[in-house]
Structure formats: structure tokens, C-alpha cells
Amino acid sequence: MSVPVRVADDAGDALDQTSNRLAWFLAGAIIGTVATILYAPRRGRDTRQFLADKTQQGKDAVTGTTRDAVDAGRELFERGRKLVEDAADLFERGCRLVRGDSRADV
């Protein structure tokens, strides 16, 4: 019975870890952008282009991280669903054994 609880903990841990990574990434991106603007040795047009490029890179990174998080969530959901199906099957077999049903071994 402790296996489903462990899977739930794993799912929560994976979500926490993904959220933590995303938060640190965003904090780093903001700090980097501010530092870049404050210490920009380039002309305005060049700085704007640089920021646009970095913003696109950040967007691509967030999109990739989000896609990874969604894939991990789907995988955890499928594993959980399979565990629940197996538990329901075992429960049904146990009920048949208690009732003395000869099909309990099926």
C-alpha cells in the first residue's frame, strides 16, 4: 500500500524540482538583462537587438523546459493510472477469494 504514496511523492518532487528550475532560470534572466542594460557598451540599436536575441533564447529555453515538464507529468500520470488499475485488479481478486469464487485465480 505504500507504493502509491511513494509515486505521489515522486510526482510532487518532480513538479517542485521543475518549478524550482524555472524560477531560478527566470531570476537569472532578469538579473542578466538588468546588468546588460546598465553596462551596455553598445549603441541603442545594437543593445535592443542583443536584448531581442537574448529574449528569444530565453523564450526557447522556457518552451523547452515547459515541454519537458508536461512530458514528465504525462509519464507520471500514466504510471499512476497503471498502479491504480493494478490495485483495483488485486482488490477484485481478493474479494473473489474472500467470497470463495473459483475464478479468483484468473
KOLBA-613791 format. One record per residue: residue in three letters; x, y, z of N, C-alpha, C, O in turn; chain. Coordinates in pm, whole numbers. Atoms other than C-alpha are relative to their C-alpha. Layout:
N
<rec "ALA" <X Y Z> <X Y Z> <X Y Z> <X Y Z> "A">
...
This chain:
106
<rec "MET" <81 -121 0> <0 0 0> <85 126 0> <35 233 -37> "A">
<rec "SER" <-85 -119 -3> <295 238 43> <50 39 -138> <99 151 -154> "A">
<rec "VAL" <-48 -32 135> <382 223 -330> <-75 118 -60> <-9 208 -112> "A">
<rec "PRO" <68 -118 57> <103 464 -443> <39 130 69> <47 234 4> "A">
<rec "VAL" <-42 -121 -71> <208 710 -173> <135 45 -50> <158 165 -66> "A">
<rec "ARG" <-134 -35 50> <567 696 -298> <-9 62 -138> <64 158 -167> "A">
<rec "VAL" <17 -56 133> <454 763 -656> <-51 143 11> <-6 231 -62> "A">
<rec "ALA" <52 -135 -20> <258 1065 -534> <111 93 47> <118 208 5> "A">
<rec "ASP" <-112 -81 -45> <568 1188 -354> <94 30 -116> <143 143 -128> "A">
<rec "ASP" <-87 -21 117> <775 1140 -672> <-59 104 -93> <13 189 -145> "A">
<rec "ALA" <65 -97 88> <521 1337 -874> <12 140 59> <40 236 -13> "A">
<rec "GLY" <-14 -130 -65> <526 1620 -622> <142 50 -4> <167 168 -26> "A">
<rec "ASP" <-142 -37 5> <905 1615 -610> <38 47 -140> <110 146 -154> "A">
<rec "ALA" <-33 -38 138> <929 1630 -990> <-59 136 -33> <7 218 -98> "A">
<rec "LEU" <63 -129 25> <685 1921 -1005> <73 110 75> <95 218 20> "A">
<rec "ASP" <-74 -99 -78> <869 2105 -726> <135 29 -65> <176 145 -74> "A">
<rec "GLN" <-131 -18 62> <1203 2048 -898> <-12 81 -130> <71 168 -155> "A">
<rec "THR" <20 -75 125> <1070 2176 -1233> <-34 144 30> <18 235 -35> "A">
<rec "SER" <36 -136 -38> <914 2480 -1068> <121 76 52> <140 194 21> "A">
<rec "ASN" <-120 -62 -55> <1237 2550 -882> <97 38 -111> <153 148 -110> "A">
<rec "ARG" <-90 -30 112> <1444 2529 -1201> <-51 119 -80> <26 207 -118> "A">
<rec "LEU" <59 -109 78> <1205 2758 -1385> <15 133 74> <45 235 12> "A">
<rec "ALA" <-12 -122 -79> <1210 3014 -1102> <144 51 -3> <166 171 -19> "A">
<rec "TRP" <-141 -42 4> <1592 3018 -1093> <39 49 -139> <115 145 -152> "A">
<rec "PHE" <-29 -44 136> <1608 3046 -1470> <-52 142 -23> <19 228 -74> "A">
<rec "LEU" <59 -133 19> <1371 3344 -1473> <74 106 81> <96 217 33> "A">
<rec "ALA" <-74 -96 -81> <1558 3512 -1187> <134 34 -66> <173 150 -70> "A">
<rec "GLY" <-127 -22 69> <1888 3469 -1374> <-18 83 -126> <65 169 -157> "A">
<rec "ALA" <26 -75 122> <1737 3601 -1695> <-26 148 31> <22 237 -40> "A">
<rec "ILE" <31 -138 -38> <1604 3912 -1522> <127 72 47> <153 185 5> "A">
<rec "ILE" <-125 -61 -49> <1934 3981 -1342> <95 25 -116> <157 131 -124> "A">
<rec "GLY" <-87 -16 117> <2127 3927 -1663> <-43 114 -90> <40 189 -142> "A">
<rec "THR" <52 -107 84> <1902 4161 -1857> <27 137 62> <71 229 -7> "A">
<rec "VAL" <-25 -127 -68> <1930 4437 -1599> <149 36 -7> <183 150 -36> "A">
<rec "ALA" <-145 -26 6> <2310 4403 -1585> <42 39 -142> <126 127 -160> "A">
<rec "THR" <-33 -31 139> <2327 4409 -1963> <-41 142 -36> <35 214 -101> "A">
<rec "ILE" <48 -135 31> <2122 4726 -1990> <85 105 72> <120 208 14> "A">
<rec "LEU" <-77 -98 -76> <2317 4903 -1717> <144 16 -51> <198 126 -48> "A">
<rec "TYR" <-140 -4 40> <2660 4816 -1853> <19 -19 -151> <125 -64 -194> "A">
<rec "ALA" <-6 21 145> <2586 4810 -2226> <101 95 -65> <84 217 -59> "A">
<rec "PRO" <-98 -83 67> <2890 4933 -2419> <-36 26 -147> <46 75 -224> "A">
<rec "ARG" <42 -10 139> <2691 4937 -2743> <-98 115 -20> <-150 174 74> "A">
<rec "ARG" <101 -102 33> <2468 5181 -2923> <-138 -57 31> <-155 -177 50> "A">
<rec "GLY" <137 39 -33> <2095 5172 -2854> <-55 -108 -91> <-116 -204 -44> "A">
<rec "ARG" <52 98 96> <2008 4982 -3171> <64 -137 22> <-4 -239 19> "A">
<rec "ASP" <-70 126 -23> <2272 4718 -3105> <-45 -65 131> <-61 -187 139> "A">
<rec "THR" <46 52 -129> <2161 4683 -2743> <-140 -59 -13> <-169 -165 42> "A">
<rec "ARG" <136 52 20> <1797 4641 -2849> <3 -134 -76> <-72 -225 -43> "A">
<rec "GLN" <-12 125 75> <1897 4372 -3100> <54 -112 90> <5 -225 86> "A">
<rec "PHE" <-56 97 -94> <2106 4197 -2835> <-109 -49 96> <-122 -169 121> "A">
<rec "LEU" <108 37 -93> <1812 4205 -2593> <-106 -85 -69> <-158 -180 -11> "A">
<rec "ALA" <99 79 74> <1575 4075 -2861> <50 -143 -20> <-26 -238 -6> "A">
<rec "ASP" <-57 133 19> <1811 3786 -2933> <-2 -81 131> <-40 -198 132> "A">
<rec "LYS" <-2 68 -130> <1852 3701 -2564> <-142 -35 46> <-165 -140 106> "A">
<rec "THR" <139 28 -37> <1478 3727 -2510> <-51 -122 -76> <-120 -207 -19> "A">
<rec "GLN" <41 117 79> <1420 3479 -2792> <64 -127 54> <-1 -232 62> "A">
<rec "GLN" <-67 116 -59> <1678 3244 -2641> <-69 -41 130> <-88 -160 155> "A">
<rec "GLY" <70 29 -125> <1503 3272 -2305> <-135 -64 -25> <-175 -158 43> "A">
<rec "LYS" <131 55 35> <1166 3206 -2465> <14 -144 -45> <-65 -230 -6> "A">
<rec "ASP" <-22 136 47> <1303 2899 -2640> <34 -94 116> <-12 -208 120> "A">
<rec "ALA" <-36 82 -116> <1453 2771 -2313> <-122 -30 86> <-140 -142 132> "A">
<rec "VAL" <121 20 -80> <1126 2822 -2125> <-94 -97 -71> <-155 -183 -7> "A">
<rec "THR" <86 91 76> <934 2649 -2403> <50 -143 12> <-30 -236 32> "A">
<rec "GLY" <-56 134 -14> <1172 2353 -2388> <-21 -57 139> <-55 -174 155> "A">
<rec "THR" <19 44 -138> <1152 2335 -2009> <-147 -35 25> <-178 -135 91> "A">
<rec "THR" <143 25 -17> <773 2357 -2020> <-38 -131 -68> <-114 -210 -13> "A">
<rec "ARG" <28 125 72> <759 2080 -2279> <50 -120 79> <-18 -222 88> "A">
<rec "ASP" <-55 109 -81> <984 1863 -2062> <-88 -26 124> <-111 -141 161> "A">
<rec "ALA" <84 14 -119> <764 1930 -1757> <-132 -68 -35> <-181 -153 39> "A">
<rec "VAL" <126 62 43> <448 1839 -1948> <22 -148 -30> <-60 -232 8> "A">
<rec "ASP" <-29 141 29> <608 1518 -2076> <20 -81 128> <-30 -193 139> "A">
<rec "ALA" <-21 68 -128> <720 1426 -1724> <-133 -19 73> <-157 -124 134> "A">
<rec "GLY" <131 10 -63> <370 1497 -1594> <-86 -109 -63> <-154 -184 7> "A">
<rec "ARG" <76 106 69> <213 1274 -1857> <51 -138 38> <-27 -230 62> "A">
<rec "GLU" <-59 129 -36> <455 994 -1777> <-40 -40 142> <-76 -155 167> "A">
<rec "LEU" <39 29 -138> <382 1019 -1405> <-148 -35 9> <-187 -124 85> "A">
<rec "PHE" <144 29 1> <8 1025 -1474> <-25 -142 -49> <-104 -216 10> "A">
<rec "GLU" <19 135 54> <31 709 -1685> <48 -106 98> <-17 -210 114> "A">
<rec "ARG" <-48 95 -100> <239 533 -1421> <-100 -12 115> <-127 -122 163> "A">
<rec "GLY" <99 1 -108> <-13 632 -1154> <-127 -72 -41> <-184 -149 37> "A">
<rec "ARG" <121 65 49> <-306 520 -1368> <20 -152 -5> <-70 -228 31> "A">
<rec "LYS" <-30 143 6> <-138 182 -1423> <1 -62 140> <-50 -172 161> "A">
<rec "LEU" <-1 50 -138> <-78 142 -1049> <-141 -13 55> <-172 -110 124> "A">
<rec "VAL" <138 5 -48> <-441 221 -975> <-75 -116 -65> <-150 -186 3> "A">
<rec "GLU" <64 113 67> <-559 -29 -1236> <45 -133 60> <-36 -222 83> "A">
<rec "ASP" <-52 122 -61> <-331 -296 -1089> <-56 -20 140> <-90 -132 178> "A">
<rec "ALA" <54 9 -136> <-450 -218 -736> <-148 -40 -4> <-192 -121 77> "A">
<rec "ALA" <142 36 13> <-815 -238 -847> <-14 -147 -37> <-103 -216 13> "A">
<rec "ASP" <3 140 40> <-745 -573 -1012> <31 -90 120> <-37 -190 142> "A">
<rec "LEU" <-34 78 -119> <-577 -706 -698> <-113 1 102> <-142 -101 165> "A">
<rec "PHE" <112 -10 -94> <-864 -581 -485> <-115 -91 -44> <-174 -162 37> "A">
<rec "GLU" <109 84 51> <-1118 -752 -709> <32 -148 18> <-55 -227 55> "A">
<rec "ARG" <-40 139 -20> <-920 -1077 -697> <-10 -38 147> <-52 -149 180> "A">
<rec "GLY" <12 26 -144> <-904 -1051 -317> <-144 -18 43> <-174 -105 125> "A">
<rec "CYS" <143 14 -33> <-1278 -1001 -296> <-54 -135 -45> <-131 -199 26> "A">
<rec "ARG" <45 131 50> <-1335 -1310 -509> <53 -113 90> <-18 -211 115> "A">
<rec "LEU" <-56 103 -88> <-1103 -1512 -284> <-78 -7 131> <-105 -115 181> "A">
<rec "VAL" <75 -4 -126> <-1291 -1400 27> <-137 -65 -19> <-185 -137 68> "A">
<rec "ARG" <133 57 27> <-1622 -1495 -135> <9 -148 -36> <-93 -217 -36> "A">
<rec "GLY" <-16 141 38> <-1479 -1832 -239> <-27 -24 -146> <-52 -137 -187> "A">
<rec "ASP" <24 11 145> <-1526 -1764 -609> <117 -75 -63> <233 -41 -37> "A">
<rec "SER" <-106 80 59> <-1330 -2019 -812> <76 75 -110> <184 30 -151> "A">
<rec "ARG" <-68 -77 104> <-1239 -1754 -1074> <99 100 58> <148 185 -15> "A">
<rec "ALA" <-88 -97 -67> <-1022 -1566 -821> <143 -7 -53> <217 91 -47> "A">
<rec "ASP" <-138 15 50> <-703 -1704 -975> <18 54 -140> <131 61 -187> "A">
<rec "VAL" <-6 -46 139> <-782 -1567 -1320> <61 136 -9> <75 190 -119> "A">
